[in-house]
Amino acid sequence: MLNEKSLFESLIWLWMFIAVVTFSSLFRITAPYGRHQRQGWGPLIPSWAAWMLMEAPSLFILVLCFVVQPPALPGAWVFLGLWVLHYTNRTFIYPLRNPSGQTPMPLVICGSAILFNVVNGYLNGRSLTLFGPQYDWSWFAKPLTVLGLLLWVAGLCINLQADRLLLALRRPGETGYQVPYGGLYRFVSCPNYFGELLEWIGFAVAAASPAAWSFAAWTAANLVPRALAHHRWYRARFIDYPPERKALVPFLF
Ligand SMILES: NC(=O)c1ccc[n+]([C@@H]2O[C@H](COP(=O)([O-])OP(=O)(O)OC[C@H]3O[C@@H](n4cnc5c(N)ncnc54)[C@H](OP(=O)(O)O)[C@@H]3O)[C@@H](O)[C@H]2O)c1
């Protein structure tokens, strides 16, 4: 008989498969928002509203999972804390920093991101509270958990700093692009994406669940092709673009 656990397990493998398909597709079709926005993708909405609508499901569904089914052991709350910290910034703080300086976003991108965040929030929420590993305090004494948490914190700091440096490039109402400098922009074109990737790889290493790894896979699927597209765009747009800068991972690519 079908029960939620078997549906949950099937959904995770399907979800990982879709991440792989998305990864290869995004090398051919760059998601049409921000500098890659183009005609033919339907109506637009203000970017600040899109970010709030897109990211809120991840935050609220995870919290809802903890309310509906509080985890048996206390360690899962630590992972909830990391999630809430990240998504409070992404849902409420990030969109309201210089809202007039962001390119409007196609509704179709916002809609697909809402769908992604609903599934991702459900999978990680149910994994942390019911279907995934049981996190007692001894879980946090494992070297891999400590490594994962350190990666997550480093990723968050890199992501926040990189986003702050980007948003500071425009005064309210300005919409042009400049070459960013400072922080990890010394090494890569997209340290915000590098930080985000580190965060969710760290989360997956620490939580050690298929759901968390599926999120890390989706983050790579979205951000690796996009970082390469940003990098090509910078090089084509600015003739004096620093030649030693890589796209995403310092010293590698
Ligand atoms: N976990 C995931 O799968 C995932 C997916 C997507 C994004 N994110 C995260 O969400 C955040 C935003 O993502 P994004 O794709 O919008 O990042 P982005 O392309 O780097 O843009 C971030 C913001 O900075 C502005 N900007 C970018 N480069 C600029 C430049 N050279 N000069 C002036 N302004 C510049 C952009 O304006 P425009 O909008 O006008 O280009 C936008 O408002 C990042 O922290 C990213 O890591 C996560």
The ligand as an ORCA input file, in Angstrom:
! r2SCAN-3c Opt
* xyz 0 1
  N      20.016     28.179     -4.048
  C      19.774     28.482     -5.324
  O      19.518     27.602     -6.142
  C      19.805     29.932     -5.783
  C      19.358     30.238     -7.077
  C      19.419     31.567     -7.504
  C      19.913     32.545     -6.661
  N      20.325     32.228     -5.395
  C      20.903     33.273     -4.535
  O      20.117     34.451     -4.617
  C      20.957     35.622     -4.651
  C      20.638     36.475     -5.902
  O      20.818     35.678     -7.058
  P      20.918     36.347     -8.512
  O      20.955     35.219     -9.493
  O      19.921     37.443     -8.659
  O      22.384     37.022     -8.387
  P      23.132     38.111     -9.313
  O      22.830     37.900    -10.762
  O      24.548     38.095     -8.898
  O      22.439     39.510     -8.903
  C      22.320     39.907     -7.569
  C      21.874     41.389     -7.504
  O      22.968     42.254     -7.784
  C      22.725     43.000     -8.987
  N      23.990     42.909     -9.754
  C      24.594     41.771    -10.140
  N      25.756     42.045    -10.756
  C      25.882     43.392    -10.784
  C      26.873     44.293    -11.300
  N      27.987     43.815    -11.907
  N      26.687     45.619    -11.165
  C      25.578     46.084    -10.532
  N      24.605     45.293    -10.006
  C      24.758     43.958    -10.131
  C      21.598     42.286     -9.703
  O      20.847     43.173    -10.494
  P      19.985     42.645    -11.768
  O      18.877     41.797    -11.174
  O      19.497     43.896    -12.408
  O      20.904     41.819    -12.647
  C      20.792     41.759     -8.517
  O      19.993     42.785     -7.963
  C      22.399     35.109     -4.628
  O      22.898     35.209     -3.312
  C      22.289     33.653     -5.020
  O      23.292     32.879     -4.420
  C      20.273     30.946     -4.957
*
